Amino acid sequence: MNPKEIAQLQAYLRNRFSNKNIIIIPRTNKKDSAEVMLNDEFLGVIFRDDEDDEICYQFNMTLLDIDINAF
């Protein structure tokens, strides 16, 4: 993903979730994905999919049962 694309995704997620602390960081060895962070906490990975001449993004977030049971 290029810097413009990352900036657009970051703006979208910040607006969608009403949270200005969401940051998207490019991954060093991958060109098709970036890490999604909330402050200093890793939330997940967003993947770019451009098959069939359409571009879409998939956000993958893993929730651990230990984290869920803490509430």
Residue pairs with C-beta under 8 A, 6 or more apart in sequence:
1 9
1 26
1 31
1 32
1 33
1 34
1 48
3 26
5 48
6 24
6 26
6 34
9 24
9 34
9 46
9 57
10 22
10 23
10 24
13 19
13 22
13 24
13 36
14 20
14 22
19 38
21 38
21 39
22 36
22 37
22 38
22 43
23 36
23 37
23 38
24 34
24 35
24 36
24 37
24 46
25 34
25 35
25 37
26 34
26 35
27 33
27 34
27 35
27 45
32 47
32 48
32 49
33 45
33 46
33 47
33 48
34 45
34 46
35 42
35 44
35 45
35 46
36 42
36 43
36 44
36 45
36 46
36 59
36 61
37 43
43 61
44 59
44 60
44 61
44 62
45 59
45 60
46 57
46 58
46 59
46 60
47 57
47 58
47 59
47 60
48 55
48 57
49 55
49 56
49 57
49 58
50 56
